[in-house]
Amino acid sequence: MHGIGRIPDEVGHLILSEDGAVIASGGELENAEQMGGTVMGILTCITKAQLWPADSGDAFKKISITYSDHSYVICLSNKNIHIVKRKFIPHEPVKV
Amino acid sequence: MEKPLDKCLDEISHSAGVSGVLCADSQGLCLGVRGKASASSSGTIAALAERAAMLEPGSQDPLILLEGDNSQCLVHHNNSITLAVYKSPETS
């Protein structure tokens, strides 16, 4: 329905409305309402204050929260907050 | 006393692609700032790191990456110190 299941290495997803209500969920994030609340807390924390330097005129579009073996990607699309949990496989650095 | 921290911040701010760096303590007090980063955002950065760690309380503190069209901000909390590194392509 949302096409969110086609993301490579995705293990779970959560879609929230602008007020934090769960619209859809799946995988490891199925019914993860508590996590939705934490993510809303992170977003309100960021939007309250300007993180970027005032002259840059930039704003964040995507947030990644990376742990050692998985990561969460948060972005806003179509007035909904999309959260995707992905497996994170770090690549060995290229030796030159 | 703060000379090692100042030296470290100088080194980071002179790295390729880095436009600013900010260091805050666990209460959001700005310990040092270089480049385009603003000392007034130290509280927000410390709070952001604290809230992101609440996603998975038992795990190690995560690395937070905020991405905009032209810049990125990396935030990491370690040993009660939060470090934010601002990167933008025009300075690389």
N, CA and C atoms of all chains as a GROMACS GRO file, in nm:
protein
  564
    1MET      N    1   0.083  -0.121   0.000
    1MET     CA    2   0.000   0.000   0.000
    1MET      C    3   0.086   0.126   0.000
    2HIS      N    4   0.186   0.128   0.088
    2HIS     CA    5   0.270   0.247   0.098
    2HIS      C    6   0.400   0.231   0.020
    3GLY      N    7   0.427   0.110  -0.031
    3GLY     CA    8   0.552   0.086  -0.102
    3GLY      C    9   0.671   0.084  -0.009
    4ILE      N   10   0.644   0.089   0.121
    4ILE     CA   11   0.753   0.099   0.219
    4ILE      C   12   0.821  -0.037   0.237
    5GLY      N   13   0.752  -0.144   0.202
    5GLY     CA   14   0.808  -0.277   0.217
    5GLY      C   15   0.915  -0.309   0.113
    6ARG      N   16   0.934  -0.221   0.015
    6ARG     CA   17   1.032  -0.249  -0.090
    6ARG      C   18   1.170  -0.190  -0.059
    7ILE      N   19   1.183  -0.130   0.056
    7ILE     CA   20   1.311  -0.069   0.092
    7ILE      C   21   1.412  -0.179   0.124
    8PRO      N   22   1.532  -0.176   0.064
    8PRO     CA   23   1.630  -0.281   0.090
    8PRO      C   24   1.668  -0.287   0.239
    9ASP      N   25   1.685  -0.408   0.290
    9ASP     CA   26   1.727  -0.433   0.429
    9ASP      C   27   1.628  -0.382   0.534
   10GLU      N   28   1.506  -0.351   0.491
   10GLU     CA   29   1.406  -0.302   0.587
   10GLU      C   30   1.358  -0.418   0.675
   11VAL      N   31   1.352  -0.396   0.806
   11VAL     CA   32   1.301  -0.500   0.896
   11VAL      C   33   1.174  -0.456   0.970
   12GLY      N   34   1.139  -0.329   0.955
   12GLY     CA   35   1.018  -0.283   1.019
   12GLY      C   36   0.986  -0.141   0.977
   13HIS      N   37   0.860  -0.105   0.981
   13HIS     CA   38   0.825   0.033   0.947
   13HIS      C   39   0.707   0.081   1.030
   14LEU      N   40   0.699   0.212   1.042
   14LEU     CA   41   0.593   0.274   1.122
   14LEU      C   42   0.558   0.404   1.051
   15ILE      N   43   0.429   0.429   1.032
   15ILE     CA   44   0.386   0.555   0.972
   15ILE      C   45   0.297   0.627   1.073
   16LEU      N   46   0.335   0.751   1.104
   16LEU     CA   47   0.261   0.829   1.202
   16LEU      C   48   0.196   0.949   1.135
   17SER      N   49   0.084   0.993   1.189
   17SER     CA   50   0.025   1.119   1.142
   17SER      C   51   0.102   1.234   1.208
   18GLU      N   52   0.070   1.355   1.168
   18GLU     CA   53   0.143   1.471   1.222
   18GLU      C   54   0.128   1.485   1.373
   19ASP      N   55   0.017   1.435   1.428
   19ASP     CA   56  -0.001   1.445   1.574
   19ASP      C   57   0.050   1.322   1.648
   20GLY      N   58   0.115   1.229   1.578
   20GLY     CA   59   0.180   1.116   1.644
   20GLY      C   60   0.098   0.988   1.649
   21ALA      N   61  -0.022   0.988   1.590
   21ALA     CA   62  -0.105   0.868   1.591
   21ALA      C   63  -0.051   0.767   1.489
   22VAL      N   64  -0.055   0.639   1.523
   22VAL     CA   65  -0.003   0.536   1.433
   22VAL      C   66  -0.104   0.512   1.321
   23ILE      N   67  -0.058   0.528   1.197
   23ILE     CA   68  -0.145   0.505   1.080
   23ILE      C   69  -0.123   0.364   1.027
   24ALA      N   70   0.004   0.324   1.020
   24ALA     CA   71   0.036   0.189   0.971
   24ALA      C   72   0.165   0.144   1.037
   25SER      N   73   0.180   0.014   1.050
   25SER     CA   74   0.304  -0.039   1.106
   25SER      C   75   0.325  -0.180   1.055
   26GLY      N   76   0.447  -0.228   1.064
   26GLY     CA   77   0.475  -0.362   1.015
   26GLY      C   78   0.613  -0.408   1.057
   27GLY      N   79   0.638  -0.538   1.041
   27GLY     CA   80   0.768  -0.594   1.076
   27GLY      C   81   0.798  -0.578   1.225
   28GLU      N   82   0.922  -0.548   1.258
   28GLU     CA   83   0.962  -0.536   1.398
   28GLU      C   84   0.900  -0.414   1.467
   29LEU      N   85   0.849  -0.321   1.388
   29LEU     CA   86   0.788  -0.202   1.449
   29LEU      C   87   0.635  -0.211   1.452
   30GLU      N   88   0.583  -0.333   1.438
   30GLU     CA   89   0.438  -0.350   1.440
   30GLU      C   90   0.383  -0.307   1.577
   31ASN      N   91   0.286  -0.218   1.574
   31ASN     CA   92   0.222  -0.163   1.696
   31ASN      C   93   0.322  -0.100   1.794
   32ALA      N   94   0.432  -0.047   1.743
   32ALA     CA   95   0.533   0.014   1.831
   32ALA      C   96   0.492   0.157   1.865
   33GLU      N   97   0.384   0.167   1.942
   33GLU     CA   98   0.330   0.301   1.974
   33GLU      C   99   0.424   0.381   2.063
   34GLN      N  100   0.492   0.309   2.153
   34GLN     CA  101   0.584   0.378   2.244
   34GLN      C  102   0.698   0.443   2.164
   35MET      N  103   0.743   0.370   2.061
   35MET     CA  104   0.851   0.424   1.979
   35MET      C  105   0.802   0.548   1.903
   36GLY      N  106   0.677   0.542   1.858
   36GLY     CA  107   0.619   0.659   1.791
   36GLY      C  108   0.624   0.781   1.881
   37GLY      N  109   0.594   0.761   2.010
   37GLY     CA  110   0.598   0.871   2.106
   37GLY      C  111   0.739   0.926   2.122
   38THR      N  112   0.838   0.835   2.126
   38THR     CA  113   0.977   0.880   2.140
   38THR      C  114   1.021   0.959   2.017
   39VAL      N  115   0.982   0.912   1.899
   39VAL     CA  116   1.019   0.982   1.775
   39VAL      C  117   0.954   1.120   1.771
   40MET      N  118   0.828   1.128   1.815
   40MET     CA  119   0.763   1.259   1.818
   40MET      C  120   0.838   1.353   1.914
   41GLY      N  121   0.887   1.297   2.025
   41GLY     CA  122   0.966   1.376   2.120
   41GLY      C  123   1.092   1.430   2.055
   42ILE      N  124   1.158   1.346   1.975
   42ILE     CA  125   1.281   1.388   1.905
   42ILE      C  126   1.247   1.500   1.806
   43LEU      N  127   1.137   1.482   1.732
   43LEU     CA  128   1.102   1.582   1.630
   43LEU      C  129   1.063   1.716   1.692
   44THR      N  130   0.987   1.712   1.802
   44THR     CA  131   0.950   1.840   1.865
   44THR      C  132   1.074   1.909   1.921
   45CYS      N  133   1.166   1.827   1.971
   45CYS     CA  134   1.292   1.882   2.025
   45CYS      C  135   1.369   1.956   1.915
   46ILE      N  136   1.370   1.902   1.795
   46ILE     CA  137   1.448   1.964   1.687
   46ILE      C  138   1.375   2.086   1.631
   47THR      N  139   1.245   2.077   1.615
   47THR     CA  140   1.175   2.188   1.551
   47THR      C  141   1.162   2.309   1.643
   48LYS      N  142   1.177   2.287   1.775
   48LYS     CA  143   1.166   2.398   1.868
   48LYS      C  144   1.276   2.502   1.846
   49ALA      N  145   1.392   2.458   1.815
   49ALA     CA  146   1.504   2.551   1.801
   49ALA      C  147   1.571   2.532   1.666
   50GLN      N  148   1.632   2.636   1.619
   50GLN     CA  149   1.701   2.630   1.490
   50GLN      C  150   1.839   2.568   1.510
   51LEU      N  151   1.857   2.449   1.451
   51LEU     CA  152   1.987   2.383   1.466
   51LEU      C  153   2.088   2.435   1.366
   52TRP      N  154   2.039   2.469   1.248
   52TRP     CA  155   2.130   2.515   1.144
   52TRP      C  156   2.166   2.661   1.167
   53PRO      N  157   2.280   2.702   1.122
   53PRO     CA  158   2.316   2.843   1.131
   53PRO      C  159   2.213   2.929   1.058
   54ALA      N  160   2.180   3.045   1.116
   54ALA     CA  161   2.070   3.127   1.064
   54ALA      C  162   2.089   3.168   0.918
   55ASP      N  163   2.214   3.190   0.874
   55ASP     CA  164   2.236   3.240   0.738
   55ASP      C  165   2.227   3.131   0.632
   56SER      N  166   2.226   3.003   0.671
   56SER     CA  167   2.229   2.896   0.571
   56SER      C  168   2.092   2.876   0.506
   57GLY      N  169   1.985   2.909   0.579
   57GLY     CA  170   1.850   2.892   0.525
   57GLY      C  171   1.814   2.746   0.500
   58ASP      N  172   1.886   2.657   0.562
   58ASP     CA  173   1.865   2.514   0.539
   58ASP      C  174   1.777   2.457   0.650
   59ALA      N  175   1.716   2.345   0.624
   59ALA     CA  176   1.640   2.274   0.725
   59ALA      C  177   1.661   2.126   0.702
   60PHE      N  178   1.647   2.047   0.808
   60PHE     CA  179   1.671   1.904   0.788
   60PHE      C  180   1.554   1.839   0.715
   61LYS      N  181   1.585   1.738   0.637
   61LYS     CA  182   1.481   1.667   0.561
   61LYS      C  183   1.471   1.522   0.607
   62LYS      N  184   1.579   1.470   0.658
   62LYS     CA  185   1.583   1.328   0.694
   62LYS      C  186   1.668   1.310   0.818
   63ILE      N  187   1.626   1.220   0.906
   63ILE     CA  188   1.705   1.192   1.027
   63ILE      C  189   1.738   1.044   1.026
   64SER      N  190   1.864   1.011   1.045
   64SER     CA  191   1.905   0.872   1.060
   64SER      C  192   1.960   0.854   1.201
   65ILE      N  193   1.916   0.749   1.268
   65ILE     CA  194   1.968   0.717   1.402
   65ILE      C  195   2.031   0.580   1.390
   66THR      N  196   2.162   0.577   1.397
   66THR     CA  197   2.235   0.454   1.364
   66THR      C  198   2.294   0.386   1.487
   67TYR      N  199   2.262   0.260   1.504
   67TYR     CA  200   2.322   0.175   1.607
   67TYR      C  201   2.424   0.085   1.540
   68SER      N  202   2.487  -0.004   1.617
   68SER     CA  203   2.595  -0.084   1.560
   68SER      C  204   2.547  -0.180   1.451
   69ASP      N  205   2.426  -0.233   1.463
   69ASP     CA  206   2.382  -0.330   1.362
   69ASP      C  207   2.248  -0.296   1.296
   70HIS      N  208   2.189  -0.185   1.332
   70HIS     CA  209   2.065  -0.144   1.265
   70HIS      C  210   2.052   0.007   1.273
   71SER      N  211   1.962   0.059   1.192
   71SER     CA  212   1.942   0.204   1.197
   71SER      C  213   1.794   0.237   1.176
   72TYR      N  214   1.755   0.354   1.223
   72TYR     CA  215   1.620   0.404   1.200
   72TYR      C  216   1.631   0.526   1.109
   73VAL      N  217   1.547   0.531   1.007
   73VAL     CA  218   1.546   0.647   0.919
   73VAL      C  219   1.408   0.712   0.933
   74ILE      N  220   1.408   0.842   0.960
   74ILE     CA  221   1.283   0.914   0.983
   74ILE      C  222   1.272   1.026   0.880
   75CYS      N  223   1.161   1.033   0.810
   75CYS     CA  224   1.141   1.146   0.720
   75CYS      C  225   0.992   1.179   0.709
   76LEU      N  226   0.965   1.299   0.663
   76LEU     CA  227   0.827   1.346   0.649
   76LEU      C  228   0.788   1.339   0.503
   77SER      N  229   0.676   1.276   0.476
   77SER     CA  230   0.627   1.271   0.339
   77SER      C  231   0.474   1.271   0.340
   78ASN      N  232   0.416   1.352   0.257
   78ASN     CA  233   0.269   1.357   0.244
   78ASN      C  234   0.201   1.379   0.380
   79LYS      N  235   0.259   1.470   0.460
   79LYS     CA  236   0.208   1.506   0.593
   79LYS      C  237   0.210   1.390   0.692
   80ASN      N  238   0.280   1.282   0.658
   80ASN     CA  239   0.295   1.172   0.752
   80ASN      C  240   0.442   1.154   0.786
   81ILE      N  241   0.468   1.102   0.906
   81ILE     CA  242   0.605   1.076   0.947
   81ILE      C  243   0.634   0.928   0.922
   82HIS      N  244   0.733   0.903   0.839
   82HIS     CA  245   0.769   0.765   0.806
   82HIS      C  246   0.894   0.725   0.884
   83ILE      N  247   0.886   0.612   0.951
   83ILE     CA  248   1.001   0.561   1.026
   83ILE      C  249   1.030   0.421   0.972
   84VAL      N  250   1.153   0.398   0.931
   84VAL     CA  251   1.191   0.267   0.879
   84VAL      C  252   1.308   0.214   0.959
   85LYS      N  253   1.297   0.092   1.004
   85LYS     CA  254   1.410   0.028   1.071
   85LYS      C  255   1.481  -0.059   0.968
   86ARG      N  256   1.610  -0.039   0.953
   86ARG     CA  257   1.687  -0.115   0.853
   86ARG      C  258   1.803  -0.185   0.919
   87LYS      N  259   1.836  -0.301   0.863
   87LYS     CA  260   1.959  -0.368   0.906
   87LYS      C  261   2.076  -0.282   0.861
   88PHE      N  262   2.175  -0.274   0.943
   88PHE     CA  263   2.291  -0.192   0.906
   88PHE      C  264   2.413  -0.283   0.902
   89ILE      N  265   2.465  -0.302   0.783
   89ILE     CA  266   2.583  -0.388   0.768
   89ILE      C  267   2.700  -0.298   0.728
   90PRO      N  268   2.787  -0.263   0.824
   90PRO     CA  269   2.899  -0.176   0.789
   90PRO      C  270   2.995  -0.246   0.694
   91HIS      N  271   3.041  -0.172   0.595
   91HIS     CA  272   3.136  -0.228   0.500
   91HIS      C  273   3.278  -0.206   0.550
   92GLU      N  274   3.362  -0.301   0.519
   92GLU     CA  275   3.504  -0.287   0.554
   92GLU      C  276   3.561  -0.171   0.473
   93PRO      N  277   3.647  -0.087   0.533
   93PRO     CA  278   3.707   0.020   0.454
   93PRO      C  279   3.796  -0.034   0.344
   94VAL      N  280   3.797   0.038   0.234
   94VAL     CA  281   3.879  -0.005   0.120
   94VAL      C  282   4.025   0.025   0.151
   95LYS      N  283   4.108  -0.079   0.143
   95LYS     CA  284   4.251  -0.058   0.169
   95LYS      C  285   4.320  -0.022   0.038
   96VAL      N  286   4.389   0.090   0.038
   96VAL     CA  287   4.457   0.134  -0.084
   96VAL      C  288   4.607   0.109  -0.070
   97MET      N  289   4.321   2.408   3.121
   97MET     CA  290   4.248   2.284   3.143
   97MET      C  291   4.173   2.242   3.016
   98GLU      N  292   4.118   2.341   2.946
   98GLU     CA  293   4.037   2.307   2.828
   98GLU      C  294   4.118   2.302   2.699
   99LYS      N  295   4.251   2.312   2.713
   99LYS     CA  296   4.335   2.315   2.593
   99LYS      C  297   4.320   2.190   2.505
  100PRO      N  298   4.318   2.067   2.564
  100PRO     CA  299   4.302   1.949   2.478
  100PRO      C  300   4.171   1.953   2.399
  101LEU      N  301   4.062   2.001   2.465
  101LEU     CA  302   3.932   2.010   2.396
  101LEU      C  303   3.940   2.112   2.282
  102ASP      N  304   4.000   2.227   2.310
  102ASP     CA  305   4.013   2.331   2.207
  102ASP      C  306   4.093   2.278   2.087
  103LYS      N  307   4.199   2.203   2.118
  103LYS     CA  308   4.284   2.149   2.011
  103LYS      C  309   4.203   2.050   1.926
  104CYS      N  310   4.125   1.967   1.996
  104CYS     CA  311   4.043   1.867   1.928
  104CYS      C  312   3.938   1.935   1.839
  105LEU      N  313   3.873   2.038   1.892
  105LEU     CA  314   3.771   2.110   1.814
  105LEU      C  315   3.835   2.177   1.691
  106ASP      N  316   3.955   2.234   1.710
  106ASP     CA  317   4.026   2.297   1.597
  106ASP      C  318   4.056   2.194   1.488
  107GLU      N  319   4.102   2.077   1.533
  107GLU     CA  320   4.136   1.971   1.437
  107GLU      C  321   4.013   1.929   1.357
  108ILE      N  322   3.902   1.909   1.428
  108ILE     CA  323   3.779   1.866   1.358
  108ILE      C  324   3.732   1.974   1.262
  109SER      N  325   3.734   2.100   1.308
  109SER     CA  326   3.681   2.208   1.224
  109SER      C  327   3.765   2.230   1.098
  110HIS      N  328   3.891   2.187   1.102
  110HIS     CA  329   3.975   2.203   0.983
  110HIS      C  330   3.972   2.080   0.893
  111SER      N  331   3.895   1.978   0.930
  111SER     CA  332   3.885   1.859   0.844
  111SER      C  333   3.806   1.892   0.718
  112ALA      N  334   3.828   1.813   0.613
  112ALA     CA  335   3.761   1.837   0.485
  112ALA      C  336   3.610   1.824   0.499
  113GLY      N  337   3.537   1.919   0.445
  113GLY     CA  338   3.390   1.913   0.442
  113GLY      C  339   3.323   1.963   0.569
  114VAL      N  340   3.400   1.990   0.673
  114VAL     CA  341   3.340   2.032   0.800
  114VAL      C  342   3.323   2.184   0.801
  115SER      N  343   3.199   2.229   0.827
  115SER     CA  344   3.175   2.374   0.830
  115SER      C  345   3.160   2.426   0.972
  116GLY      N  346   3.138   2.336   1.067
  116GLY     CA  347   3.124   2.381   1.205
  116GLY      C  348   3.126   2.264   1.301
  117VAL      N  349   3.160   2.291   1.425
  117VAL     CA  350   3.160   2.186   1.526
  117VAL      C  351   3.119   2.246   1.661
  118LEU      N  352   3.045   2.169   1.738
  118LEU     CA  353   2.997   2.218   1.867
  118LEU      C  354   3.008   2.106   1.970
  119CYS      N  355   3.048   2.141   2.090
  119CYS     CA  356   3.061   2.042   2.196
  119CYS      C  357   2.978   2.090   2.316
  120ALA      N  358   2.894   2.001   2.369
  120ALA     CA  359   2.807   2.040   2.481
  120ALA      C  360   2.817   1.936   2.592
  121ASP      N  361   2.792   1.976   2.715
  121ASP     CA  362   2.791   1.877   2.824
  121ASP      C  363   2.650   1.819   2.838
  122SER      N  364   2.632   1.728   2.936
  122SER     CA  365   2.504   1.656   2.946
  122SER      C  366   2.387   1.748   2.980
  123GLN      N  367   2.418   1.866   3.035
  123GLN     CA  368   2.309   1.960   3.068
  123GLN      C  369   2.285   2.064   2.959
  124GLY      N  370   2.356   2.050   2.847
  124GLY     CA  371   2.334   2.141   2.735
  124GLY      C  372   2.421   2.265   2.737
  125LEU      N  373   2.516   2.270   2.830
  125LEU     CA  374   2.607   2.386   2.835
  125LEU      C  375   2.710   2.373   2.723
  126CYS      N  376   2.728   2.481   2.649
  126CYS     CA  377   2.822   2.478   2.536
  126CYS      C  378   2.966   2.480   2.590
  127LEU      N  379   3.043   2.378   2.555
  127LEU     CA  380   3.182   2.369   2.600
  127LEU      C  381   3.279   2.428   2.498
  128GLY      N  382   3.234   2.435   2.374
  128GLY     CA  383   3.320   2.491   2.270
  128GLY      C  384   3.247   2.491   2.138
  129VAL      N  385   3.278   2.589   2.056
  129VAL     CA  386   3.212   2.598   1.925
  129VAL      C  387   3.311   2.653   1.823
  130ARG      N  388   3.305   2.602   1.702
  130ARG     CA  389   3.392   2.648   1.594
  130ARG      C  390   3.309   2.662   1.466
  131GLY      N  391   3.350   2.749   1.379
  131GLY     CA  392   3.287   2.762   1.247
  131GLY      C  393   3.143   2.810   1.253
  132LYS      N  394   3.061   2.753   1.162
  132LYS     CA  395   2.924   2.802   1.146
  132LYS      C  396   2.828   2.759   1.256
  133ALA      N  397   2.868   2.664   1.341
  133ALA     CA  398   2.778   2.617   1.447
  133ALA      C  399   2.749   2.732   1.544
  134SER      N  400   2.629   2.728   1.602
  134SER     CA  401   2.590   2.835   1.693
  134SER      C  402   2.585   2.782   1.836
  135ALA      N  403   2.645   2.856   1.928
  135ALA     CA  404   2.647   2.814   2.069
  135ALA      C  405   2.506   2.804   2.126
  136SER      N  406   2.411   2.878   2.068
  136SER     CA  407   2.274   2.876   2.121
  136SER      C  408   2.202   2.744   2.094
  137SER      N  409   2.256   2.662   2.004
  137SER     CA  410   2.188   2.534   1.976
  137SER      C  411   2.244   2.420   2.060
  138SER      N  412   2.334   2.449   2.155
  138SER     CA  413   2.395   2.342   2.234
  138SER      C  414   2.292   2.267   2.319
  139GLY      N  415   2.194   2.339   2.375
  139GLY     CA  416   2.091   2.276   2.456
  139GLY      C  417   2.007   2.180   2.374
  140THR      N  418   1.971   2.224   2.254
  140THR     CA  419   1.890   2.140   2.164
  140THR      C  420   1.966   2.014   2.126
  141ILE      N  421   2.095   2.030   2.098
  141ILE     CA  422   2.176   1.916   2.055
  141ILE      C  423   2.190   1.814   2.168
  142ALA      N  424   2.213   1.862   2.290
  142ALA     CA  425   2.224   1.771   2.404
  142ALA      C  426   2.090   1.700   2.429
  143ALA      N  427   1.979   1.775   2.418
  143ALA     CA  428   1.846   1.716   2.438
  143ALA      C  429   1.814   1.613   2.329
  144LEU      N  430   1.856   1.645   2.206
  144LEU     CA  431   1.833   1.554   2.093
  144LEU      C  432   1.907   1.422   2.117
  145ALA      N  433   2.032   1.429   2.160
  145ALA     CA  434   2.110   1.308   2.185
  145ALA      C  435   2.048   1.227   2.298
  146GLU      N  436   1.998   1.297   2.400
  146GLU     CA  437   1.937   1.228   2.514
  146GLU      C  438   1.808   1.156   2.472
  147ARG      N  439   1.727   1.225   2.391
  147ARG     CA  440   1.600   1.165   2.347
  147ARG      C  441   1.621   1.050   2.251
  148ALA      N  442   1.721   1.063   2.162
  148ALA     CA  443   1.748   0.954   2.068
  148ALA      C  444   1.796   0.830   2.141
  149ALA      N  445   1.869   0.848   2.252
  149ALA     CA  446   1.916   0.733   2.330
  149ALA      C  447   1.799   0.661   2.396
  150MET      N  448   1.685   0.730   2.412
  150MET     CA  449   1.566   0.668   2.472
  150MET      C  450   1.497   0.570   2.378
  151LEU      N  451   1.534   0.572   2.250
  151LEU     CA  452   1.473   0.479   2.154
  151LEU      C  453   1.503   0.335   2.196
  152GLU      N  454   1.628   0.311   2.234
  152GLU     CA  455   1.668   0.177   2.278
  152GLU      C  456   1.754   0.195   2.403
  153PRO      N  457   1.690   0.199   2.520
  153PRO     CA  458   1.763   0.235   2.643
  153PRO      C  459   1.883   0.145   2.676
  154GLY      N  460   1.876   0.016   2.644
  154GLY     CA  461   1.987  -0.072   2.683
  154GLY      C  462   2.108  -0.065   2.590
  155SER      N  463   2.090  -0.007   2.472
  155SER     CA  464   2.197  -0.009   2.371
  155SER      C  465   2.297   0.103   2.391
  156GLN      N  466   2.406   0.091   2.317
  156GLN     CA  467   2.507   0.198   2.317
  156GLN      C  468   2.444   0.323   2.254
  157ASP      N  469   2.496   0.440   2.290
  157ASP     CA  470   2.439   0.563   2.235
  157ASP      C  471   2.452   0.565   2.082
  158PRO      N  472   2.343   0.600   2.013
  158PRO     CA  473   2.347   0.595   1.866
  158PRO      C  474   2.413   0.719   1.805
  159LEU      N  475   2.443   0.707   1.677
  159LEU     CA  476   2.492   0.821   1.599
  159LEU      C  477   2.371   0.880   1.528
  160ILE      N  478   2.351   1.009   1.543
  160ILE     CA  479   2.234   1.075   1.482
  160ILE      C  480   2.282   1.160   1.365
  161LEU      N  481   2.217   1.143   1.253
  161LEU     CA  482   2.254   1.222   1.134
  161LEU      C  483   2.132   1.298   1.087
  162LEU      N  484   2.141   1.430   1.085
  162LEU     CA  485   2.034   1.515   1.032
  162LEU      C  486   2.077   1.561   0.894
  163GLU      N  487   1.996   1.536   0.794
  163GLU     CA  488   2.034   1.571   0.658
  163GLU      C  489   1.942   1.677   0.600
  164GLY      N  490   2.002   1.781   0.544
  164GLY     CA  491   1.927   1.882   0.472
  164GLY      C  492   1.966   1.876   0.325
  165ASP      N  493   1.919   1.972   0.245
  165ASP     CA  494   1.953   1.972   0.103
  165ASP      C  495   2.102   1.994   0.081
  166ASN      N  496   2.160   2.088   0.158
  166ASN     CA  497   2.298   2.126   0.134
  166ASN      C  498   2.391   2.099   0.251
  167SER      N  499   2.340   2.044   0.356
  167SER     CA  500   2.428   2.023   0.471
  167SER      C  501   2.383   1.904   0.555
  168GLN      N  502   2.474   1.861   0.639
  168GLN     CA  503   2.445   1.749   0.728
  168GLN      C  504   2.492   1.786   0.868
  169CYS      N  505   2.429   1.727   0.967
  169CYS     CA  506   2.474   1.748   1.105
  169CYS      C  507   2.480   1.612   1.174
  170LEU      N  508   2.598   1.577   1.220
  170LEU     CA  509   2.619   1.450   1.291
  170LEU      C  510   2.625   1.479   1.440
  171VAL      N  511   2.548   1.402   1.518
  171VAL     CA  512   2.546   1.424   1.663
  171VAL      C  513   2.576   1.291   1.732
  172HIS      N  514   2.669   1.294   1.826
  172HIS     CA  515   2.699   1.173   1.903
  172HIS      C  516   2.726   1.208   2.048
  173HIS      N  517   2.669   1.125   2.135
  173HIS     CA  518   2.684   1.147   2.279
  173HIS      C  519   2.775   1.038   2.334
  174ASN      N  520   2.875   1.076   2.411
  174ASN     CA  521   2.966   0.978   2.468
  174ASN      C  522   3.024   1.034   2.597
  175ASN      N  523   3.023   0.956   2.704
  175ASN     CA  524   3.080   0.997   2.832
  175ASN      C  525   3.032   1.135   2.877
  176SER      N  526   2.901   1.154   2.872
  176SER     CA  527   2.834   1.279   2.914
  176SER      C  528   2.872   1.402   2.830
  177ILE      N  529   2.940   1.380   2.719
  177ILE     CA  530   2.973   1.490   2.628
  177ILE      C  531   2.899   1.465   2.496
  178THR      N  532   2.840   1.568   2.440
  178THR     CA  533   2.773   1.556   2.310
  178THR      C  534   2.850   1.639   2.207
  179LEU      N  535   2.880   1.576   2.096
  179LEU     CA  536   2.955   1.646   1.991
  179LEU      C  537   2.868   1.655   1.866
  180ALA      N  538   2.859   1.772   1.808
  180ALA     CA  539   2.784   1.789   1.683
  180ALA      C  540   2.881   1.841   1.576
  181VAL      N  541   2.881   1.777   1.461
  181VAL     CA  542   2.968   1.817   1.351
  181VAL      C  543   2.881   1.856   1.232
  182TYR      N  544   2.894   1.979   1.186
  182TYR     CA  545   2.817   2.027   1.070
  182TYR      C  546   2.902   2.010   0.946
  183LYS      N  547   2.843   1.951   0.844
  183LYS     CA  548   2.918   1.932   0.719
  183LYS      C  549   2.841   1.993   0.603
  184SER      N  550   2.912   2.056   0.514
  184SER     CA  551   2.846   2.108   0.394
  184SER      C  552   2.941   2.091   0.276
  185PRO      N  553   2.889   2.059   0.158
  185PRO     CA  554   2.975   2.025   0.044
  185PRO      C  555   3.064   2.140  -0.004
  186GLU      N  556   3.019   2.267   0.014
  186GLU     CA  557   3.097   2.379  -0.041
  186GLU      C  558   3.230   2.401   0.030
  187THR      N  559   3.242   2.344   0.153
  187THR     CA  560   3.368   2.363   0.225
  187THR      C  561   3.464   2.246   0.206
  188SER      N  562   3.420   2.143   0.130
  188SER     CA  563   3.507   2.026   0.113
  188SER      C  564   3.616   2.051   0.009
   0.00000   0.00000   0.00000
